[in-house]
Every structure is written in structure tokens, then in C-alpha cells.
Amino acid sequence: MHTKFGLRRSNMAHSVLRRSGAPDALKEMVSEALDQNWRVERTGSGHLRFLSPDRSVSPVFSPTTPSDVRSVKNVRGKLRRAGLNI
């Protein structure tokens, strides 16, 4: 699927996570979010900010290189509660 910028969504996910040691599960969550019209941005501190198309939903933040085994699962749960179908 192409965006209005002419980039494939998979390329956008790659550009958000370039040069990071992000786990594959996190990369898949970024791709799913982009497919569902969410915005994913990298913050100045290197975290990821997931922004729902429904602007009334608070953003979900995630580290790019989680240090805890549970952190990817915790982010997945937060995204589900925010309305992302994953």
C-alpha cells in the first residue's frame, strides 16, 4: 500500500526503526499501526510515539530497544486498549 508520499508502508516502518535493535515484534506493531492509519514517530529521546487517527486517544509511547522481556507485550496491550487491532 502506498501513502500520499509515495512510500510503501513497509519502507516507512523501516525508516522509523532504522539503525535500532528493535525486536521483530515491535517492527510488526509499527507496520500494523501504519496499515491502520496510525502515525508512528520517533521522539527526540529515541522512543516511539504511536498516534491514533482518533485524536481523543492518548498517544502510546514505546522504547525502541526494550530492556525488559515484558515491555513488548506491555506495549502491545497498551496499543490494543488504545484501539489498534493487533
C-alpha positions, 0 to 999 in steps of 0.5 A: 500500500502506498501513502500520499508520499509515495512510500510503501508502508513497509519502507516507512516502518523501516525508516522509523526503526532504522539503525535500532535493535528493535525486536521483530515484534515491535517492527510488526506493531509499527507496520500494523499501526501504519496499515491502520492509519496510525502515525508512528514517530520517533521522539527526540529521546529515541522512543516511539510515539504511536498516534491514533487517527482518533485524536481523543486517544492518548498517544502510546509511547514505546522504547525502541530497544526494550530492556525488559522481556515484558515491555513488548507485550506491555506495549502491545496491550497498551496499543490494543486498549488504545484501539489498534487491532493487533 
